[in-house]
């Protein structure tokens, strides 16, 4: 699902390089599967739908 440019950025990230390669690969595959499931559930959703705004976080905790 992820294109080569995105995969390069993910694997080149300094925090990602701190964990073993096998774990890196597993983490990326998990995110790919989750995003594919979300896309199947809502094919017209946007990436911004995946993020919770700071104001939404505040209203949840109240």
N, C-alpha and C positions, 0 to 999 in steps of 0.2 A: 504494500500500500504506500509506504513512504518512498519518495523519489531519492535518487542518489545524493542530491545536494543536501537534503534534510538529514539523511543518514550520516553524511560526513560531518555535519554540524553537531549532531547528537554525540557521535563517537569521539569527536575532537574536543568536546567540552571538558574543561579541567576537572569538574566534579565526577563526570562519567569515567574518566581515566583513573580514578582512585579505586575503582572496584574491578574485580576480575572480569576478563573478557566474556566468559560464559554467562556471568550475571548480567553484563551489559546487553548481551544478545537476548537473554530471556526478558529483560525489562522492556526492550524495544518491541519484541514480539507481543508482549502483553498489551502494551499501549496500542499497537496496530489492531489487535483483536477487539479491544474495547471500542476503539474509534469505528471499526467496521460494524460492530453491533449497534452503536449509536446511529450510524448512517442508515442502517437497515430499518431501525425504528422510526427515524425521522429524516428521510432523504432530502428534505428541503430546509433542514436546520442549518444554522451558521456556526462557525467556530466560536463566535462570541457567546453563543448559548451555553458553551461548556464552562465558561468562567463566571464566578459569582463576584459581583461588585462589592466594594467595601461597604456601601450603604445597605446592601442586602444582608451582609454578614451581621451588621449591627442590629437589623430588625429581627434576625433569627435569634440572636442571643437575648433579646428583650423579653 
